[in-house]
Amino acid sequence: MLAQLAANKKVPDKTHVIDWYNAYFDVLENIGWVIQDRRFSSYKEHADGLEAHEAIKVATVLLGPAPTALALVVSTLEE
């Protein structure tokens, strides 16, 4: 939270994502965190015809005995 607050103060413009990101990790490094990598990763979603109700069925099978995780996934998909 300290790093977030400091980065928000240093880079208040939300459109300067890279500057905010660098300020955030500068704070973490200054308080002793060891940062191995600062690269961004790009993730893309695509459904290929999978509907939300089908995704819930898949999540049910995959998360079987983890009811809390399943409830979180279901509530997220239903929103």
Contacts in CASP RR format, 6 or more apart in sequence:
PFRMAT RR
TARGET T0000
AUTHOR 0000-0000-0000
METHOD contacts of the structure
MODEL  1
MLAQLAANKKVPDKTHVIDWYNAYFDVLENIGWVIQDRRFSSYKEHADGL
EAHEAIKVATVLLGPAPTALALVVSTLEE
2 27 0 8 1.000
2 31 0 8 1.000
3 24 0 8 1.000
3 25 0 8 1.000
3 27 0 8 1.000
3 28 0 8 1.000
3 31 0 8 1.000
4 24 0 8 1.000
6 23 0 8 1.000
6 24 0 8 1.000
6 27 0 8 1.000
7 20 0 8 1.000
7 21 0 8 1.000
7 23 0 8 1.000
7 24 0 8 1.000
7 27 0 8 1.000
8 20 0 8 1.000
10 19 0 8 1.000
10 20 0 8 1.000
10 23 0 8 1.000
11 19 0 8 1.000
11 20 0 8 1.000
11 23 0 8 1.000
14 20 0 8 1.000
21 38 0 8 1.000
21 40 0 8 1.000
22 38 0 8 1.000
25 35 0 8 1.000
25 38 0 8 1.000
28 35 0 8 1.000
29 35 0 8 1.000
50 58 0 8 1.000
52 77 0 8 1.000
52 78 0 8 1.000
55 77 0 8 1.000
56 73 0 8 1.000
56 74 0 8 1.000
56 77 0 8 1.000
56 78 0 8 1.000
59 70 0 8 1.000
59 73 0 8 1.000
59 74 0 8 1.000
59 77 0 8 1.000
60 70 0 8 1.000
63 69 0 8 1.000
63 70 0 8 1.000
63 73 0 8 1.000
64 70 0 8 1.000
END
